[in-house]
Amino acid sequence: MKKEERIKQWFTLYHNDIYNFLIYYLGTKDVEDMVQEAFVKGFKYIDQFEQRADPKTWLISIARNIAIDHIRKTKRQYALVNQLKSIFSEKSKLPHDWVLEDERKKELYEAITELKASYRDVVILRGILDFTPEETSHILKWKIDKVNLTYYRSVQSLKKKLTSEKWSDYIDAINR
Amino acid sequence: MTRLTDEEVIMELKNFKSYKMNSNQLQSIENELNQLSSENTSSTFIFRFYKPLLSMIVLLLFLVSGSYFAMNQTNENTGKYTTGSGIFLHGDESFKMKNSDDFIMKRNKDGSMFFMADGKKVGGIEPLTEDEKMKSIQTQNPFVSQDLEGFRYSGTYNLDHQKTMDVVQIHHYYFKSPHSKLNYHVYFYTPFFNGDTAAELAYSFKIYNDGKLLQGSDENWKLSTEFATPTFEVLVGKKDKIGIAGPPFIAGKTDKFLWHFFGSHNEIEILTRGDFKIMATNKDSGEHERVLVQNSGMVWSYKFQKDSPLSPIEKVGSIHSIPVNMKFSNSGIYRLDTYFGGERFDSIVVEVK
């Protein structure tokens, strides 16, 4: 199959995976440009793609690199603005251009963004996007053991953070 | 306060909403991908390898310029010495001069040599390039400057007035090496040396190449031709300049010869200077020899008073003629240089059987 046909096929198959990954990784819905960039890069470097590997995890790892670059750039650009903002409002860590359906999810997501980078990676991939440990290990270039252990620890860390009233009520409701 | 279990947290994580791109967004990206496909196929190779290619080119550039530099350096070692001492020290020439008890010859590291007497420098020898020779001459106050004649090597003689505390004049001899571009500057300070002692030492200056004596230019060693006088007498020498009459030259045998000198005012001026000297040079050995015989002994010269009357032989057409007894120690080619009162007249080259 020709390269261009292959990349188009991959786009049809995996565009939503890339889209969701970028949304949760960056906390914004304004990620279409980066989805496109991920597929353009994928096309450029398609010769380096190993046939045996899973194109989905390969594309996600490309998207993740793009997202990391993007964070680095915006950090540089908005470092001063953010500093000024944080003086006035302590809360505004979450971008406001997207709204999660309920308060609990919003709080959980906020807890995830507060995790350290490796925990956040694995929570988004294994948890939110529901990738298998094998897929996650391909994307992060980690061993499967490390994926599992890090995921376990990040869940413990999340549990500690989720102690507010809302969650207590919710838990009571479930348990009752 | 109760906490969530691991399973509950994981369940909550999995319940996050899954988003879908709308058809507009999908369409725009698909269009973008379609465009890329057609234009980027050929350039992918170059694009992927341009960084390593670039670094290869830079490395090659360094390598080439580095080796070029190194080659230049080594070339300089063999052929690019610009100073006379550099050429001399890295060349295959050496020089020798007659030893004397009056002074010692001290060799210097740069290839030059000083003549020392009583702890003072009284002269020396230094190898020079043509440029250095010119510079050296420019620093002098030349009293006399002439081309060397009758010496083994061609070159220049300068008499230089210095008028310093210790030195009155300097006799400069510049001998041109027939082998290399070097000029050997041999110089003598007066009053330690005088013109004669300086000249005698300068005559003995020899250049060797790989231990082999370098002959001067072959022109100095062209056998003199025979020519006839109005009396049909046959002379050997140069017509209207100098000639010698007598039996064939045979080694070890003393014979009578008659020297004839031709010319006019300029020649008369030299001929009247005094003592008649013959310096015979053997071509093979390069040695200067005495050939004049007086009272059964070998002498350099016959005594003549300055401005004593000339004795022309009108039949032959000479302005001055001197009968002599001569003997050659060896067979071979000899050059006979004639001098009157230290001033060179001319020379002939003969073969001794």
Contacts between the chains, C-beta under 8 A, distances in Angstrom:
chain1	res1	chain2	res2	distance
A	3	B	37	7.3
A	3	B	41	7.1
A	4	B	33	7.6
A	4	B	34	7.8
A	4	B	36	7.6
A	4	B	37	3.1
A	4	B	38	7.6
A	4	B	41	7.8
A	7	B	33	6.2
A	7	B	37	7.3
A	8	B	30	7.2
A	8	B	33	6.1
A	8	B	34	7.9
A	8	B	37	7.8
A	11	B	29	7.0
A	11	B	30	6.7
A	11	B	33	6.3
A	15	B	21	6.1
A	15	B	26	6.8
A	15	B	29	7.4
A	16	B	18	7.4
A	16	B	19	7.5
A	16	B	20	5.7
A	16	B	21	6.6
A	19	B	19	6.1
A	19	B	20	7.5
A	19	B	21	5.2
A	20	B	18	5.8
A	20	B	19	5.5
A	23	B	19	5.7
A	24	B	16	7.1
A	29	B	19	7.1
A	32	B	21	7.0
A	32	B	25	4.9
A	32	B	28	7.6
A	32	B	29	6.9
A	35	B	21	7.3
A	35	B	25	7.9
A	35	B	29	6.3
A	36	B	28	7.8
A	36	B	29	4.5
A	36	B	32	5.5
A	36	B	33	7.8
A	39	B	29	6.8
A	39	B	33	5.9
A	40	B	32	7.2
A	40	B	33	7.2
A	40	B	36	5.9
A	43	B	33	7.0
A	43	B	36	5.8
A	43	B	37	7.3
A	43	B	40	7.1
A	44	B	40	6.9
A	44	B	44	6.5
A	44	B	47	7.1
A	44	B	48	7.9
A	45	B	48	7.6
A	47	B	44	7.0
A	47	B	48	7.2
A	100	B	16	7.9
A	100	B	17	7.0
A	101	B	17	6.3
A	104	B	12	7.5
A	105	B	12	7.7
A	105	B	15	7.6
A	105	B	16	6.6
A	105	B	17	7.8
A	108	B	12	5.9
A	108	B	13	7.5
A	109	B	16	7.6
A	123	B	13	6.6
A	127	B	10	6.4
A	127	B	13	3.2
A	127	B	14	6.5
A	127	B	16	7.9
A	128	B	13	5.5
A	128	B	14	7.3
A	128	B	16	4.5
A	130	B	14	5.5
A	152	B	6	7.7
A	155	B	6	5.3
A	155	B	9	5.2
A	155	B	10	6.4
A	156	B	6	7.6
A	158	B	9	5.5
A	159	B	3	5.7
A	159	B	4	5.8
A	159	B	6	7.3
A	159	B	9	5.8
A	162	B	3	7.6
A	162	B	4	6.1
A	162	B	9	7.4
A	163	B	1	6.6
A	163	B	3	7.0
A	167	B	4	6.7
A	168	B	1	5.8
A	168	B	2	6.3
A	171	B	2	5.0
A	171	B	3	7.3
A	171	B	4	6.0
A	171	B	8	7.5
A	172	B	2	6.8
A	174	B	8	7.3
A	175	B	2	7.0
